[in-house]
């Protein structure tokens, strides 16, 4: 009987693992209203992003946007993130932004700082 319990416990542990999907996520932040010479970055909860460290974005001055593309391997159907401009978090007392993933492995997020 003990053997049956061990097999059942092992099966439950293995079956609880969610399959991961690799996604390319492009964060796009409008530069409108952001002073020239500013820095913009993203923070988030899923690697390669981190809540402890900025991941810098690059300014495309022709398009008027900051951009960052990351590759994320995740079993979740969403990720949470916030933008940081000149060291200041957007929505300092508010909820994080949430990107919900569909079937597409290429995700483009188009946002404006401090605007939902």
Secondary structure, 3 states (H helix, E strand, C coil): CHHHHHHHHHHHHHHCCCCCEEEEEEEEEECCCCCCCCCEEEEECCCCCCCCCCEECEEECCCCEEEEEEEEEECCCEEEEEEEECCEECCCCCCCEEEECCCCCEEEEEEECCEC
